[in-house]
């Protein structure tokens, strides 16, 4: 199955964050993307999944010692 690529705006909509947050994550390396031109990014669905999994693992480890 071919890889699906998303714009930073589409990723921001999916994660319900501001698009500037996505651009910051791209600059800092928290999220990987392909640079098509000087200002045009495309983010692979698989790279978005890696970010979401990593974030979920951090949240789980922070909540490991807490009682609900």
Buried (B, 14 or more C-beta within 10 A) or exposed (E): EEEEBBBBEBBBEEBEEEBEBBBEBBEEEEBBBEEEEEEEBBBBEEBBEEBEEEEEEEEEEEEEEEEE
